[in-house]
Amino acid sequence: MNHREITKKYSELLNRAEVANGRKEVVGLLKKAAKLKSQIEINY
């Protein structure tokens, strides 16, 4: 994955977390977003 794809997926996950219904769903999405953010920081 390149930087643009990671950034796009990260923003999509944050948007999904904003409209999520349950606490577990929000936490899961935020954890996935955090993993992507760490990839962004490591690569660039």
N, C-alpha and C positions, 0 to 999 in steps of 0.2 A: 504494500500500500504506500502511496506517496502522501506527501504532506496535505495536499488538497482533499484527497479522499478521507483521510483521518479527520481533518477539520470538519468536513461536511457530516460525517457520521457522528462526530462529537456533538455538533449543534442539533442534529436530529434527535439524539438521545436526551439532550437537555429539554428540548421541546416536548418530547413524549413524557418526560418526568413531570413537567408542569401540569399536564392534563391527566395524569395517572390517578386512579381511584384509591388504591390501598397503599398503606405504609410500606408493605413488603415490595410492592411493585416499584414504588419510588426509590427505595433503597437499592434494589437490584439495578435499576437503570442508572442511578448515580454511581454505583460501583463500576459498571461498564464504562461510563464516561470518564471516570478517574483513571482507568487503565489506558484508555485512548489518550488522555491528556499526558500521561507519563511517557507514552510513545512519542508524542509530539515534542516533549521537552528533551528526551534522550536524543532524538534524531536531529534536532535543530537548536 
